Amino acid sequence: MTSTKDASLTVEFRSLHDSGCFVLPNPWDIGTAVYLEQLGFKALATTSAGFGFSRGKPDGGVPRDEMLQHIREIVNATTLPVNADFHAGYGDDPEDVGSNVQLCLETGVAGLSIEDSTGRSDRPLFEKKLAVERIRAARMTIDASRSGVILTGRCEAWLVGDSYPLRTALDRLTAYAEAGADCLYAPGVSDPDEISQIVKTVASKPLNILVSGFNHQLTTSQLADLGVRRISVGSGLALAAWGDFFRAAKEIQTNNTFSLRADSVPFAELNQLVRQQ
């Protein structure tokens, strides 16, 4: 049996999806995970892009074993449930996805996501039948572990520039739910009417919405009113941090001045935060 570091965390994470709407913020390292827990969030999720940037690699450029180590670090850094951004399962074939999901379960996560993006420009999404089989393989691995880990099925139609993203997402998310996904996710959808359509179509399963450069004008309460159960920010927090870093570094190089952002976090405050760990 594979379980999280504390089996109660899986139960806790699952219960968050039962009703209402919660925000699942995305730290990219141990320090940011520690702070997000201190702020009072109820669960965390890794961000493959945010972590990749911190390693000088593009989104999708972190190999499986390095990503597994990162996920384990985030799990061990917090007492909260952690959902793993596990890309496309680091394999094309369902068998490989199942084997890699097993490795991910061993990090102690309370949830993980599998997406249908191939990473190839000529065929950006896995063929539907194969995509469904990949979700089913992940489901079988989780069921065999008896861990209760939440499986999120992701349709990347908006992110890969699909010609008819809503139609594709509705079709695929329905199939992923039938294949055993506990939660459904179509990152990139931003129109309230389209979000509402997805919620109604997959009404039996909770829907995760990404708010990171897309539907930033929608608030938590507005998304909750649409029926959304879970909100992620993806790489949004990492991009915000990089934005301040870019501006401060460019100021030094271009203006030869060193204001270093007057609204930056006081050294003592941040030092005290990590000292408590």
Secondary structure, DSSP 8 states (H G I E B T S, - for coil): ----SSHHHHHHHHHHTTSS-EEE---SSHHHHHHHHHHT-S-EE--HHHHHHHTT--TT-S-HHHHHHHHHHHHHH-SS-EEEE-TTTT-SSHHHHHHHHHHHHTTT-SEEEEE-B-S-SSS-B--HHHHHHHHHHHHHHHHHHT---EEEEE--TTTTT-SSHHHHHHHHHHHHHHHT-SEEE-TT---HHHHHHHHHHTTTS-EEEETTTTSTT--HHHHHHTT--EEE-TTHHHHHHHHHHHHHHHIIIII------TTS--HHHHHHHHHT-
